Amino acid sequence: MALILKAIGGIAALILLVITLLGSIITLGGFLLVAIKFLIVVIFLAVVTMIAFSILRDRSRKRREVDDL
């Protein structure tokens, strides 16, 4: 009888351990998805800023060329 209870207890412990590990993996996956989304937004903002900076620099350069003539 004690052997059966130990076996059931061991199986239950393994099942609970697997459930806990799966929960941790899901949490880690969620964190990684949020980090990737944040990185995408930061890269997008950097690209938009570089484009705006490039446009303003080009306008400034054209104004100098017109003033030099």
N, C-alpha and C positions, 0 to 999 in steps of 0.2 A: 504494500500500500504506500509506504514511504517512497519507494522508488518511482511509482507512478506520479506522485505529487511532485517529486523533484523534476521529473521529465516534463510535466505540464508547466511547472514554474520556469524551467529553462527555456521552453518554447515560447512562453508568454514574454519572458525577458527579451528574447531575440526579436520577437515581433515588435515590442515596444521600442527597442533600440533601432530597428529599421525605420519605424514611423518617425522617430525623433531625427534620425539622420536625413530622411527625405524632407522633413520640415525645414531642416537647416539648409539643405541644398536649394529648396524652393526660395527660401529667404535670401540666400546668396545670389541666386539667379535674378530675383527682383532687384536687388541692390545693383547688380551689374547692368541690368537693363536701364535703370535710372541713371547710372553713371555714363552709359553710352549715349543716352538721349541728351544729357547735359553737355557732353563733349560735342555732339552734333550741333547743338545750339551755339556753343562758344565758337566753333569753327565757322558756322554760318555768319555770325556777327563779325568775326574777323575778316571774312571775305567781303562782306558788304562794306565794312569800314575801309578796307584797302581799295575797293572800287571807287568809293566816294573820294578818298584821298587822291587817287589817280586822276579823277575827273577834275577836281579842284586844281591840282598841279598843272594839268594840261591847259585849263583856262588861264591860269596865271602866266604860263609860258607864252600862250597866244597873245595875251595883252602886252607882254614885254616886246614881242616881235612887232606888233602894230605900233607901239610907242617908239621903237628903234627906227622904224621906217620914217 
